[in-house]
Amino acid sequence: LPLAALVALGLGGRETAENILAAHMLRSHFSPGDRVGIDGIEGTVICVGWSHTRVEDQSGTLVIPNSRLARATTLRLHPPDQAK
């Protein structure tokens, strides 16, 4: 039982570490208010937290783990007045 708890804690710690490292990278690319496309979903970045990023789309607020978002194909969209 203690070994199982140690393994579970280690795996959870790995995921937490991935999310924190991804947050650092994501903050250098995205800011609140940026329009983004993520795996076919378009929305506005609300915030990039330590473990997850919140993106608001037309159906509500998505909470995406930073490690998943860092691996996703993400496109920064320009507002209509800045589109070229």
PDB file with SEQRES, HELIX, SHEET and CRYST1 records, atoms N, CA, C and O in Angstrom:
SEQRES   1 A   84  LEU PRO LEU ALA ALA LEU VAL ALA LEU GLY LEU GLY GLY          
SEQRES   2 A   84  ARG GLU THR ALA GLU ASN ILE LEU ALA ALA HIS MET LEU          
SEQRES   3 A   84  ARG SER HIS PHE SER PRO GLY ASP ARG VAL GLY ILE ASP          
SEQRES   4 A   84  GLY ILE GLU GLY THR VAL ILE CYS VAL GLY TRP SER HIS          
SEQRES   5 A   84  THR ARG VAL GLU ASP GLN SER GLY THR LEU VAL ILE PRO          
SEQRES   6 A   84  ASN SER ARG LEU ALA ARG ALA THR THR LEU ARG LEU HIS          
SEQRES   7 A   84  PRO PRO ASP GLN ALA LYS                                      
HELIX    1 AA1 PRO A    2  HIS A   29  1                                  28    
HELIX    2 AA2 ASN A   66  ARG A   71  1                                   6    
HELIX    3 AA3 PRO A   80  GLN A   82  5                                   3    
SHEET    1 AA1 5 GLY A  60  PRO A  65  0                                        
SHEET    2 AA1 5 HIS A  52  ASP A  57 -1                                        
SHEET    3 AA1 5 ILE A  41  VAL A  48 -1                                        
SHEET    4 AA1 5 ARG A  35  ILE A  38 -1                                        
SHEET    5 AA1 5 THR A  74  LEU A  77 -1                                        
CRYST1    1.000    1.000    1.000  90.00  90.00  90.00 P 1           1          
ATOM      1  N   LEU A   1       0.817  -1.204   0.000  1.00  0.00           N  
ATOM      2  CA  LEU A   1       0.000   0.000   0.000  1.00  0.00           C  
ATOM      3  C   LEU A   1       0.862   1.270   0.000  1.00  0.00           C  
ATOM      4  O   LEU A   1       0.577   2.181  -0.777  1.00  0.00           O  
ATOM      5  N   PRO A   2       1.906   1.370   0.840  1.00  0.00           N  
ATOM      6  CA  PRO A   2       2.747   2.573   0.780  1.00  0.00           C  
ATOM      7  C   PRO A   2       3.438   2.745  -0.577  1.00  0.00           C  
ATOM      8  O   PRO A   2       3.613   3.867  -1.051  1.00  0.00           O  
ATOM      9  N   LEU A   3       3.826   1.632  -1.195  1.00  0.00           N  
ATOM     10  CA  LEU A   3       4.463   1.713  -2.514  1.00  0.00           C  
ATOM     11  C   LEU A   3       3.481   2.255  -3.556  1.00  0.00           C  
ATOM     12  O   LEU A   3       3.860   3.071  -4.396  1.00  0.00           O  
ATOM     13  N   ALA A   4       2.237   1.810  -3.505  1.00  0.00           N  
ATOM     14  CA  ALA A   4       1.221   2.301  -4.438  1.00  0.00           C  
ATOM     15  C   ALA A   4       0.987   3.795  -4.238  1.00  0.00           C  
ATOM     16  O   ALA A   4       0.837   4.537  -5.209  1.00  0.00           O  
ATOM     17  N   ALA A   5       0.956   4.234  -2.992  1.00  0.00           N  
ATOM     18  CA  ALA A   5       0.765   5.662  -2.700  1.00  0.00           C  
ATOM     19  C   ALA A   5       1.948   6.475  -3.205  1.00  0.00           C  
ATOM     20  O   ALA A   5       1.764   7.570  -3.736  1.00  0.00           O  
ATOM     21  N   LEU A   6       3.146   5.959  -3.047  1.00  0.00           N  
ATOM     22  CA  LEU A   6       4.348   6.650  -3.522  1.00  0.00           C  
ATOM     23  C   LEU A   6       4.345   6.767  -5.050  1.00  0.00           C  
ATOM     24  O   LEU A   6       4.692   7.818  -5.589  1.00  0.00           O  
ATOM     25  N   VAL A   7       3.962   5.707  -5.743  1.00  0.00           N  
ATOM     26  CA  VAL A   7       3.891   5.733  -7.204  1.00  0.00           C  
ATOM     27  C   VAL A   7       2.830   6.737  -7.661  1.00  0.00           C  
ATOM     28  O   VAL A   7       3.072   7.518  -8.581  1.00  0.00           O  
ATOM     29  N   ALA A   8       1.662   6.719  -7.024  1.00  0.00           N  
ATOM     30  CA  ALA A   8       0.592   7.656  -7.390  1.00  0.00           C  
ATOM     31  C   ALA A   8       1.030   9.098  -7.151  1.00  0.00           C  
ATOM     32  O   ALA A   8       0.753   9.967  -7.978  1.00  0.00           O  
ATOM     33  N   LEU A   9       1.701   9.364  -6.049  1.00  0.00           N  
ATOM     34  CA  LEU A   9       2.194  10.707  -5.753  1.00  0.00           C  
ATOM     35  C   LEU A   9       3.244  11.129  -6.783  1.00  0.00           C  
ATOM     36  O   LEU A   9       3.263  12.278  -7.224  1.00  0.00           O  
ATOM     37  N   GLY A  10       4.107  10.200  -7.158  1.00  0.00           N  
ATOM     38  CA  GLY A  10       5.131  10.503  -8.160  1.00  0.00           C  
ATOM     39  C   GLY A  10       4.528  10.832  -9.510  1.00  0.00           C  
ATOM     40  O   GLY A  10       4.984  11.762 -10.175  1.00  0.00           O  
ATOM     41  N   LEU A  11       3.517  10.094  -9.930  1.00  0.00           N  
ATOM     42  CA  LEU A  11       2.856  10.369 -11.206  1.00  0.00           C  
ATOM     43  C   LEU A  11       2.106  11.693 -11.155  1.00  0.00           C  
ATOM     44  O   LEU A  11       2.143  12.462 -12.116  1.00  0.00           O  
ATOM     45  N   GLY A  12       1.430  11.964 -10.051  1.00  0.00           N  
ATOM     46  CA  GLY A  12       0.731  13.232  -9.892  1.00  0.00           C  
ATOM     47  C   GLY A  12       1.704  14.400  -9.846  1.00  0.00           C  
ATOM     48  O   GLY A  12       1.412  15.472 -10.375  1.00  0.00           O  
ATOM     49  N   GLY A  13       2.842  14.205  -9.227  1.00  0.00           N  
ATOM     50  CA  GLY A  13       3.870  15.246  -9.161  1.00  0.00           C  
ATOM     51  C   GLY A  13       4.443  15.531 -10.534  1.00  0.00           C  
ATOM     52  O   GLY A  13       4.774  16.674 -10.852  1.00  0.00           O  
ATOM     53  N   ARG A  14       4.561  14.506 -11.339  1.00  0.00           N  
ATOM     54  CA  ARG A  14       5.073  14.682 -12.707  1.00  0.00           C  
ATOM     55  C   ARG A  14       4.120  15.541 -13.520  1.00  0.00           C  
ATOM     56  O   ARG A  14       4.548  16.450 -14.231  1.00  0.00           O  
ATOM     57  N   GLU A  15       2.822  15.252 -13.413  1.00  0.00           N  
ATOM     58  CA  GLU A  15       1.822  16.027 -14.152  1.00  0.00           C  
ATOM     59  C   GLU A  15       1.799  17.482 -13.681  1.00  0.00           C  
ATOM     60  O   GLU A  15       1.686  18.401 -14.492  1.00  0.00           O  
ATOM     61  N   THR A  16       1.905  17.681 -12.383  1.00  0.00           N  
ATOM     62  CA  THR A  16       1.945  19.043 -11.838  1.00  0.00           C  
ATOM     63  C   THR A  16       3.164  19.787 -12.353  1.00  0.00           C  
ATOM     64  O   THR A  16       3.067  20.952 -12.740  1.00  0.00           O  
ATOM     65  N   ALA A  17       4.305  19.125 -12.360  1.00  0.00           N  
ATOM     66  CA  ALA A  17       5.528  19.755 -12.862  1.00  0.00           C  
ATOM     67  C   ALA A  17       5.400  20.095 -14.345  1.00  0.00           C  
ATOM     68  O   ALA A  17       5.844  21.162 -14.769  1.00  0.00           O  
ATOM     69  N   GLU A  18       4.804  19.214 -15.133  1.00  0.00           N  
ATOM     70  CA  GLU A  18       4.597  19.485 -16.567  1.00  0.00           C  
ATOM     71  C   GLU A  18       3.709  20.718 -16.753  1.00  0.00           C  
ATOM     72  O   GLU A  18       3.995  21.570 -17.594  1.00  0.00           O  
ATOM     73  N   ASN A  19       2.634  20.810 -15.968  1.00  0.00           N  
ATOM     74  CA  ASN A  19       1.726  21.945 -16.087  1.00  0.00           C  
ATOM     75  C   ASN A  19       2.407  23.262 -15.721  1.00  0.00           C  
ATOM     76  O   ASN A  19       2.185  24.277 -16.382  1.00  0.00           O  
ATOM     77  N   ILE A  20       3.231  23.255 -14.678  1.00  0.00           N  
ATOM     78  CA  ILE A  20       3.925  24.475 -14.256  1.00  0.00           C  
ATOM     79  C   ILE A  20       4.945  24.906 -15.306  1.00  0.00           C  
ATOM     80  O   ILE A  20       5.033  26.091 -15.630  1.00  0.00           O  
ATOM     81  N   LEU A  21       5.713  23.962 -15.840  1.00  0.00           N  
ATOM     82  CA  LEU A  21       6.679  24.294 -16.884  1.00  0.00           C  
ATOM     83  C   LEU A  21       5.976  24.793 -18.145  1.00  0.00           C  
ATOM     84  O   LEU A  21       6.438  25.735 -18.789  1.00  0.00           O  
ATOM     85  N   ALA A  22       4.860  24.157 -18.491  1.00  0.00           N  
ATOM     86  CA  ALA A  22       4.105  24.599 -19.664  1.00  0.00           C  
ATOM     87  C   ALA A  22       3.531  25.999 -19.443  1.00  0.00           C  
ATOM     88  O   ALA A  22       3.456  26.784 -20.389  1.00  0.00           O  
ATOM     89  N   ALA A  23       3.126  26.327 -18.213  1.00  0.00           N  
ATOM     90  CA  ALA A  23       2.587  27.666 -17.913  1.00  0.00           C  
ATOM     91  C   ALA A  23       3.612  28.736 -18.232  1.00  0.00           C  
ATOM     92  O   ALA A  23       3.265  29.782 -18.779  1.00  0.00           O  
ATOM     93  N   HIS A  24       4.857  28.490 -17.901  1.00  0.00           N  
ATOM     94  CA  HIS A  24       5.918  29.463 -18.185  1.00  0.00           C  
ATOM     95  C   HIS A  24       6.018  29.705 -19.688  1.00  0.00           C  
ATOM     96  O   HIS A  24       6.127  30.850 -20.127  1.00  0.00           O  
ATOM     97  N   MET A  25       5.982  28.641 -20.470  1.00  0.00           N  
ATOM     98  CA  MET A  25       6.068  28.772 -21.917  1.00  0.00           C  
ATOM     99  C   MET A  25       4.825  29.462 -22.481  1.00  0.00           C  
ATOM    100  O   MET A  25       4.935  30.344 -23.332  1.00  0.00           O  
ATOM    101  N   LEU A  26       3.649  29.063 -22.008  1.00  0.00           N  
ATOM    102  CA  LEU A  26       2.403  29.628 -22.526  1.00  0.00           C  
ATOM    103  C   LEU A  26       2.291  31.121 -22.228  1.00  0.00           C  
ATOM    104  O   LEU A  26       1.781  31.880 -23.052  1.00  0.00           O  
ATOM    105  N   ARG A  27       2.761  31.546 -21.063  1.00  0.00           N  
ATOM    106  CA  ARG A  27       2.710  32.972 -20.714  1.00  0.00           C  
ATOM    107  C   ARG A  27       3.569  33.818 -21.640  1.00  0.00           C  
ATOM    108  O   ARG A  27       3.299  35.005 -21.818  1.00  0.00           O  
ATOM    109  N   SER A  28       4.591  33.231 -22.225  1.00  0.00           N  
ATOM    110  CA  SER A  28       5.415  33.996 -23.157  1.00  0.00           C  
ATOM    111  C   SER A  28       4.756  34.114 -24.534  1.00  0.00           C  
ATOM    112  O   SER A  28       5.166  34.940 -25.349  1.00  0.00           O  
ATOM    113  N   HIS A  29       3.738  33.292 -24.793  1.00  0.00           N  
ATOM    114  CA  HIS A  29       3.055  33.298 -26.087  1.00  0.00           C  
ATOM    115  C   HIS A  29       1.661  33.918 -26.042  1.00  0.00           C  
ATOM    116  O   HIS A  29       1.214  34.510 -27.024  1.00  0.00           O  
ATOM    117  N   PHE A  30       0.970  33.785 -24.906  1.00  0.00           N  
ATOM    118  CA  PHE A  30      -0.417  34.229 -24.818  1.00  0.00           C  
ATOM    119  C   PHE A  30      -0.638  35.132 -23.619  1.00  0.00           C  
ATOM    120  O   PHE A  30      -0.012  34.975 -22.571  1.00  0.00           O  
ATOM    121  N   SER A  31      -1.541  36.076 -23.800  1.00  0.00           N  
ATOM    122  CA  SER A  31      -1.937  36.997 -22.728  1.00  0.00           C  
ATOM    123  C   SER A  31      -3.456  37.003 -22.648  1.00  0.00           C  
ATOM    124  O   SER A  31      -4.127  36.677 -23.627  1.00  0.00           O  
ATOM    125  N   PRO A  32      -4.009  37.369 -21.493  1.00  0.00           N  
ATOM    126  CA  PRO A  32      -5.461  37.501 -21.406  1.00  0.00           C  
ATOM    127  C   PRO A  32      -5.967  38.456 -22.490  1.00  0.00           C  
ATOM    128  O   PRO A  32      -5.384  39.514 -22.729  1.00  0.00           O  
ATOM    129  N   GLY A  33      -7.056  38.061 -23.136  1.00  0.00           N  
ATOM    130  CA  GLY A  33      -7.630  38.857 -24.211  1.00  0.00           C  
ATOM    131  C   GLY A  33      -7.233  38.391 -25.596  1.00  0.00           C  
ATOM    132  O   GLY A  33      -7.878  38.768 -26.574  1.00  0.00           O  
ATOM    133  N   ASP A  34      -6.178  37.573 -25.709  1.00  0.00           N  
ATOM    134  CA  ASP A  34      -5.778  37.039 -27.012  1.00  0.00           C  
ATOM    135  C   ASP A  34      -6.852  36.099 -27.540  1.00  0.00           C  
ATOM    136  O   ASP A  34      -7.399  35.288 -26.793  1.00  0.00           O  
ATOM    137  N   ARG A  35      -7.149  36.209 -28.824  1.00  0.00           N  
ATOM    138  CA  ARG A  35      -8.058  35.273 -29.493  1.00  0.00           C  
ATOM    139  C   ARG A  35      -7.216  34.116 -30.011  1.00  0.00           C  
ATOM    140  O   ARG A  35      -6.198  34.324 -30.670  1.00  0.00           O  
ATOM    141  N   VAL A  36      -7.649  32.892 -29.710  1.00  0.00           N  
ATOM    142  CA  VAL A  36      -6.881  31.715 -30.096  1.00  0.00           C  
ATOM    143  C   VAL A  36      -7.778  30.654 -30.709  1.00  0.00           C  
ATOM    144  O   VAL A  36      -8.981  30.611 -30.453  1.00  0.00           O  
ATOM    145  N   GLY A  37      -7.175  29.807 -31.516  1.00  0.00           N  
ATOM    146  CA  GLY A  37      -7.810  28.609 -32.031  1.00  0.00           C  
ATOM    147  C   GLY A  37      -7.038  27.414 -31.510  1.00  0.00           C  
ATOM    148  O   GLY A  37      -5.828  27.310 -31.712  1.00  0.00           O  
ATOM    149  N   ILE A  38      -7.739  26.508 -30.837  1.00  0.00           N  
ATOM    150  CA  ILE A  38      -7.096  25.348 -30.222  1.00  0.00           C  
ATOM    151  C   ILE A  38      -7.858  24.106 -30.648  1.00  0.00           C  
ATOM    152  O   ILE A  38      -9.013  23.922 -30.264  1.00  0.00           O  
ATOM    153  N   ASP A  39      -7.225  23.261 -31.432  1.00  0.00           N  
ATOM    154  CA  ASP A  39      -7.859  22.010 -31.873  1.00  0.00           C  
ATOM    155  C   ASP A  39      -9.273  22.246 -32.391  1.00  0.00           C  
ATOM    156  O   ASP A  39     -10.196  21.511 -32.042  1.00  0.00           O  
ATOM    157  N   GLY A  40      -9.441  23.272 -33.225  1.00  0.00           N  
ATOM    158  CA  GLY A  40     -10.729  23.532 -33.842  1.00  0.00           C  
ATOM    159  C   GLY A  40     -11.694  24.373 -33.022  1.00  0.00           C  
ATOM    160  O   GLY A  40     -12.805  24.647 -33.477  1.00  0.00           O  
ATOM    161  N   ILE A  41     -11.301  24.787 -31.832  1.00  0.00           N  
ATOM    162  CA  ILE A  41     -12.141  25.625 -30.979  1.00  0.00           C  
ATOM    163  C   ILE A  41     -11.556  27.021 -30.964  1.00  0.00           C  
ATOM    164  O   ILE A  41     -10.356  27.187 -30.746  1.00  0.00           O  
ATOM    165  N   GLU A  42     -12.385  28.029 -31.192  1.00  0.00           N  
ATOM    166  CA  GLU A  42     -11.924  29.413 -31.135  1.00  0.00           C  
ATOM    167  C   GLU A  42     -12.458  30.067 -29.873  1.00  0.00           C  
ATOM    168  O   GLU A  42     -13.621  29.888 -29.510  1.00  0.00           O  
ATOM    169  N   GLY A  43     -11.592  30.831 -29.205  1.00  0.00           N  
ATOM    170  CA  GLY A  43     -12.024  31.509 -27.997  1.00  0.00           C  
ATOM    171  C   GLY A  43     -11.038  32.580 -27.580  1.00  0.00           C  
ATOM    172  O   GLY A  43     -10.066  32.859 -28.283  1.00  0.00           O  
ATOM    173  N   THR A  44     -11.301  33.175 -26.431  1.00  0.00           N  
ATOM    174  CA  THR A  44     -10.478  34.243 -25.877  1.00  0.00           C  
ATOM    175  C   THR A  44      -9.806  33.749 -24.605  1.00  0.00           C  
ATOM    176  O   THR A  44     -10.460  33.179 -23.732  1.00  0.00           O  
ATOM    177  N   VAL A  45      -8.496  33.970 -24.501  1.00  0.00           N  
ATOM    178  CA  VAL A  45      -7.762  33.587 -23.297  1.00  0.00           C  
ATOM    179  C   VAL A  45      -8.229  34.463 -22.138  1.00  0.00           C  
ATOM    180  O   VAL A  45      -8.180  35.690 -22.217  1.00  0.00           O  
ATOM    181  N   ILE A  46      -8.679  33.825 -21.071  1.00  0.00           N  
ATOM    182  CA  ILE A  46      -9.091  34.538 -19.868  1.00  0.00           C  
ATOM    183  C   ILE A  46      -7.889  34.672 -18.930  1.00  0.00           C  
ATOM    184  O   ILE A  46      -7.597  35.761 -18.434  1.00  0.00           O  
ATOM    185  N   CYS A  47      -7.203  33.566 -18.694  1.00  0.00           N  
ATOM    186  CA  CYS A  47      -5.987  33.612 -17.871  1.00  0.00           C  
ATOM    187  C   CYS A  47      -5.159  32.346 -18.098  1.00  0.00           C  
ATOM    188  O   CYS A  47      -5.684  31.292 -18.458  1.00  0.00           O  
ATOM    189  N   VAL A  48      -3.859  32.483 -17.878  1.00  0.00           N  
ATOM    190  CA  VAL A  48      -2.938  31.347 -17.893  1.00  0.00           C  
ATOM    191  C   VAL A  48      -2.476  31.162 -16.458  1.00  0.00           C  
ATOM    192  O   VAL A  48      -1.647  31.923 -15.959  1.00  0.00           O  
ATOM    193  N   GLY A  49      -3.022  30.139 -15.794  1.00  0.00           N  
ATOM    194  CA  GLY A  49      -2.662  29.866 -14.405  1.00  0.00           C  
ATOM    195  C   GLY A  49      -1.495  28.901 -14.329  1.00  0.00           C  
ATOM    196  O   GLY A  49      -0.926  28.512 -15.349  1.00  0.00           O  
ATOM    197  N   TRP A  50      -1.144  28.519 -13.104  1.00  0.00           N  
ATOM    198  CA  TRP A  50      -0.025  27.603 -12.914  1.00  0.00           C  
ATOM    199  C   TRP A  50      -0.326  26.210 -13.431  1.00  0.00           C  
ATOM    200  O   TRP A  50       0.570  25.534 -13.938  1.00  0.00           O  
ATOM    201  N   SER A  51      -1.588  25.761 -13.311  1.00  0.00           N  
ATOM    202  CA  SER A  51      -1.898  24.392 -13.722  1.00  0.00           C  
ATOM    203  C   SER A  51      -2.771  24.317 -14.969  1.00  0.00           C  
ATOM    204  O   SER A  51      -2.767  23.301 -15.664  1.00  0.00           O  
ATOM    205  N   HIS A  52      -3.517  25.376 -15.259  1.00  0.00           N  
ATOM    206  CA  HIS A  52      -4.428  25.331 -16.392  1.00  0.00           C  
ATOM    207  C   HIS A  52      -4.614  26.718 -16.992  1.00  0.00           C  
ATOM    208  O   HIS A  52      -4.280  27.736 -16.385  1.00  0.00           O  
ATOM    209  N   THR A  53      -5.157  26.721 -18.200  1.00  0.00           N  
ATOM    210  CA  THR A  53      -5.491  27.968 -18.898  1.00  0.00           C  
ATOM    211  C   THR A  53      -6.996  27.973 -19.116  1.00  0.00           C  
ATOM    212  O   THR A  53      -7.581  26.960 -19.499  1.00  0.00           O  
ATOM    213  N   ARG A  54      -7.614  29.120 -18.869  1.00  0.00           N  
ATOM    214  CA  ARG A  54      -9.052  29.255 -19.110  1.00  0.00           C  
ATOM    215  C   ARG A  54      -9.256  30.019 -20.405  1.00  0.00           C  
ATOM    216  O   ARG A  54      -8.694  31.096 -20.603  1.00  0.00           O  
ATOM    217  N   VAL A  55     -10.070  29.444 -21.288  1.00  0.00           N  
ATOM    218  CA  VAL A  55     -10.396  30.037 -22.581  1.00  0.00           C  
ATOM    219  C   VAL A  55     -11.919  30.093 -22.680  1.00  0.00           C  
ATOM    220  O   VAL A  55     -12.600  29.086 -22.486  1.00  0.00           O  
ATOM    221  N   GLU A  56     -12.437  31.264 -22.980  1.00  0.00           N  
ATOM    222  CA  GLU A  56     -13.881  31.408 -23.122  1.00  0.00           C  
ATOM    223  C   GLU A  56     -14.248  31.341 -24.596  1.00  0.00           C  
ATOM    224  O   GLU A  56     -13.701  32.078 -25.417  1.00  0.00           O  
ATOM    225  N   ASP A  57     -15.181  30.449 -24.927  1.00  0.00           N  
ATOM    226  CA  ASP A  57     -15.698  30.373 -26.292  1.00  0.00           C  
ATOM    227  C   ASP A  57     -17.194  30.650 -26.243  1.00  0.00           C  
ATOM    228  O   ASP A  57     -17.722  31.014 -25.192  1.00  0.00           O  
ATOM    229  N   GLN A  58     -17.875  30.483 -27.353  1.00  0.00           N  
ATOM    230  CA  GLN A  58     -19.290  30.827 -27.409  1.00  0.00           C  
ATOM    231  C   GLN A  58     -20.165  29.938 -26.540  1.00  0.00           C  
ATOM    232  O   GLN A  58     -21.288  30.319 -26.212  1.00  0.00           O  
ATOM    233  N   SER A  59     -19.677  28.764 -26.161  1.00  0.00           N  
ATOM    234  CA  SER A  59     -20.482  27.863 -25.339  1.00  0.00           C  
ATOM    235  C   SER A  59     -20.146  27.940 -23.855  1.00  0.00           C  
ATOM    236  O   SER A  59     -20.843  27.337 -23.039  1.00  0.00           O  
ATOM    237  N   GLY A  60     -19.099  28.664 -23.489  1.00  0.00           N  
ATOM    238  CA  GLY A  60     -18.737  28.778 -22.079  1.00  0.00           C  
ATOM    239  C   GLY A  60     -17.237  28.885 -21.889  1.00  0.00           C  
ATOM    240  O   GLY A  60     -16.503  29.263 -22.803  1.00  0.00           O  
ATOM    241  N   THR A  61     -16.793  28.545 -20.688  1.00  0.00           N  
ATOM    242  CA  THR A  61     -15.374  28.637 -20.351  1.00  0.00           C  
ATOM    243  C   THR A  61     -14.751  27.248 -20.338  1.00  0.00           C  
ATOM    244  O   THR A  61     -15.222  26.346 -19.644  1.00  0.00           O  
ATOM    245  N   LEU A  62     -13.689  27.091 -21.113  1.00  0.00           N  
ATOM    246  CA  LEU A  62     -12.939  25.837 -21.148  1.00  0.00           C  
ATOM    247  C   LEU A  62     -11.776  25.945 -20.170  1.00  0.00           C  
ATOM    248  O   LEU A  62     -11.108  26.977 -20.107  1.00  0.00           O  
ATOM    249  N   VAL A  63     -11.536  24.892 -19.415  1.00  0.00           N  
ATOM    250  CA  VAL A  63     -10.384  24.811 -18.527  1.00  0.00           C  
ATOM    251  C   VAL A  63      -9.481  23.731 -19.102  1.00  0.00           C  
ATOM    252  O   VAL A  63      -9.819  22.548 -19.089  1.00  0.00           O  
ATOM    253  N   ILE A  64      -8.322  24.158 -19.608  1.00  0.00           N  
ATOM    254  CA  ILE A  64      -7.427  23.248 -20.318  1.00  0.00           C  
ATOM    255  C   ILE A  64      -6.128  23.099 -19.535  1.00  0.00           C  
ATOM    256  O   ILE A  64      -5.473  24.103 -19.255  1.00  0.00           O  
ATOM    257  N   PRO A  65      -5.732  21.875 -19.170  1.00  0.00           N  
ATOM    258  CA  PRO A  65      -4.444  21.697 -18.503  1.00  0.00           C  
ATOM    259  C   PRO A  65      -3.321  22.267 -19.374  1.00  0.00           C  
ATOM    260  O   PRO A  65      -3.301  22.058 -20.587  1.00  0.00           O  
ATOM    261  N   ASN A  66      -2.392  22.985 -18.749  1.00  0.00           N  
ATOM    262  CA  ASN A  66      -1.317  23.629 -19.504  1.00  0.00           C  
ATOM    263  C   ASN A  66      -0.483  22.640 -20.296  1.00  0.00           C  
ATOM    264  O   ASN A  66      -0.059  22.951 -21.409  1.00  0.00           O  
ATOM    265  N   SER A  67      -0.240  21.467 -19.755  1.00  0.00           N  
ATOM    266  CA  SER A  67       0.577  20.488 -20.482  1.00  0.00           C  
ATOM    267  C   SER A  67      -0.125  20.054 -21.765  1.00  0.00           C  
ATOM    268  O   SER A  67       0.529  19.841 -22.786  1.00  0.00           O  
ATOM    269  N   ARG A  68      -1.446  19.920 -21.723  1.00  0.00           N  
ATOM    270  CA  ARG A  68      -2.203  19.564 -22.936  1.00  0.00           C  
ATOM    271  C   ARG A  68      -2.185  20.713 -23.933  1.00  0.00           C  
ATOM    272  O   ARG A  68      -1.996  20.498 -25.131  1.00  0.00           O  
ATOM    273  N   LEU A  69      -2.379  21.920 -23.449  1.00  0.00           N  
ATOM    274  CA  LEU A  69      -2.392  23.081 -24.328  1.00  0.00           C  
ATOM    275  C   LEU A  69      -1.030  23.287 -24.994  1.00  0.00           C  
ATOM    276  O   LEU A  69      -0.965  23.689 -26.156  1.00  0.00           O  
ATOM    277  N   ALA A  70       0.035  23.018 -24.281  1.00  0.00           N  
ATOM    278  CA  ALA A  70       1.376  23.181 -24.842  1.00  0.00           C  
ATOM    279  C   ALA A  70       1.632  22.178 -25.965  1.00  0.00           C  
ATOM    280  O   ALA A  70       2.427  22.451 -26.864  1.00  0.00           O  
ATOM    281  N   ARG A  71       0.971  21.027 -25.924  1.00  0.00           N  
ATOM    282  CA  ARG A  71       1.144  20.012 -26.969  1.00  0.00           C  
ATOM    283  C   ARG A  71       0.173  20.203 -28.130  1.00  0.00           C  
ATOM    284  O   ARG A  71       0.373  19.628 -29.200  1.00  0.00           O  
ATOM    285  N   ALA A  72      -0.877  21.003 -27.934  1.00  0.00           N  
ATOM    286  CA  ALA A  72      -1.909  21.182 -28.958  1.00  0.00           C  
ATOM    287  C   ALA A  72      -1.430  22.127 -30.060  1.00  0.00           C  
ATOM    288  O   ALA A  72      -0.539  22.952 -29.859  1.00  0.00           O  
ATOM    289  N   THR A  73      -2.043  21.979 -31.213  1.00  0.00           N  
ATOM    290  CA  THR A  73      -1.808  22.927 -32.299  1.00  0.00           C  
ATOM    291  C   THR A  73      -2.653  24.150 -31.985  1.00  0.00           C  
ATOM    292  O   THR A  73      -3.882  24.087 -31.988  1.00  0.00           O  
ATOM    293  N   THR A  74      -1.981  25.262 -31.713  1.00  0.00           N  
ATOM    294  CA  THR A  74      -2.664  26.473 -31.266  1.00  0.00           C  
ATOM    295  C   THR A  74      -2.342  27.614 -32.212  1.00  0.00           C  
ATOM    296  O   THR A  74      -1.192  27.802 -32.609  1.00  0.00           O  
ATOM    297  N   LEU A  75      -3.361  28.370 -32.568  1.00  0.00           N  
ATOM    298  CA  LEU A  75      -3.228  29.479 -33.494  1.00  0.00           C  
ATOM    299  C   LEU A  75      -3.701  30.749 -32.808  1.00  0.00           C  
ATOM    300  O   LEU A  75      -4.797  30.786 -32.249  1.00  0.00           O  
ATOM    301  N   ARG A  76      -2.868  31.803 -32.849  1.00  0.00           N  
ATOM    302  CA  ARG A  76      -3.303  33.089 -32.322  1.00  0.00           C  
ATOM    303  C   ARG A  76      -4.060  33.792 -33.437  1.00  0.00           C  
ATOM    304  O   ARG A  76      -3.523  34.010 -34.523  1.00  0.00           O  
ATOM    305  N   LEU A  77      -5.304  34.144 -33.164  1.00  0.00           N  
ATOM    306  CA  LEU A  77      -6.170  34.791 -34.147  1.00  0.00           C  
ATOM    307  C   LEU A  77      -6.119  36.297 -33.950  1.00  0.00           C  
ATOM    308  O   LEU A  77      -6.026  36.781 -32.822  1.00  0.00           O  
ATOM    309  N   HIS A  78      -6.181  37.033 -35.048  1.00  0.00           N  
ATOM    310  CA  HIS A  78      -6.189  38.482 -34.960  1.00  0.00           C  
ATOM    311  C   HIS A  78      -7.626  38.974 -34.874  1.00  0.00           C  
ATOM    312  O   HIS A  78      -8.516  38.402 -35.504  1.00  0.00           O  
ATOM    313  N   PRO A  79      -7.860  40.021 -34.105  1.00  0.00           N  
ATOM    314  CA  PRO A  79      -9.205  40.617 -34.111  1.00  0.00           C  
ATOM    315  C   PRO A  79      -9.566  41.064 -35.513  1.00  0.00           C  
ATOM    316  O   PRO A  79      -8.666  41.344 -36.306  1.00  0.00           O  
ATOM    317  N   PRO A  80     -10.853  41.144 -35.856  1.00  0.00           N  
ATOM    318  CA  PRO A  80     -11.249  41.502 -37.219  1.00  0.00           C  
ATOM    319  C   PRO A  80     -10.643  42.816 -37.712  1.00  0.00           C  
ATOM    320  O   PRO A  80     -10.351  42.940 -38.901  1.00  0.00           O  
ATOM    321  N   ASP A  81     -10.448  43.795 -36.837  1.00  0.00           N  
ATOM    322  CA  ASP A  81      -9.896  45.074 -37.292  1.00  0.00           C  
ATOM    323  C   ASP A  81      -8.401  45.015 -37.576  1.00  0.00           C  
ATOM    324  O   ASP A  81      -7.856  45.932 -38.191  1.00  0.00           O  
ATOM    325  N   GLN A  82      -7.723  43.941 -37.135  1.00  0.00           N  
ATOM    326  CA  GLN A  82      -6.290  43.803 -37.390  1.00  0.00           C  
ATOM    327  C   GLN A  82      -5.979  42.737 -38.432  1.00  0.00           C  
ATOM    328  O   GLN A  82      -4.816  42.544 -38.786  1.00  0.00           O  
ATOM    329  N   ALA A  83      -7.001  42.043 -38.929  1.00  0.00           N  
ATOM    330  CA  ALA A  83      -6.783  40.967 -39.902  1.00  0.00           C  
ATOM    331  C   ALA A  83      -6.198  41.552 -41.198  1.00  0.00           C  
ATOM    332  O   ALA A  83      -6.570  42.645 -41.626  1.00  0.00           O  
ATOM    333  N   LYS A  84      -5.290  40.809 -41.800  1.00  0.00           N  
ATOM    334  CA  LYS A  84      -4.647  41.254 -43.035  1.00  0.00           C  
ATOM    335  C   LYS A  84      -4.857  40.252 -44.126  1.00  0.00           C  
ATOM    336  O   LYS A  84      -4.388  40.452 -45.246  1.00  0.00           O  
TER     337      LYS A  84                                                      
END                                                                             
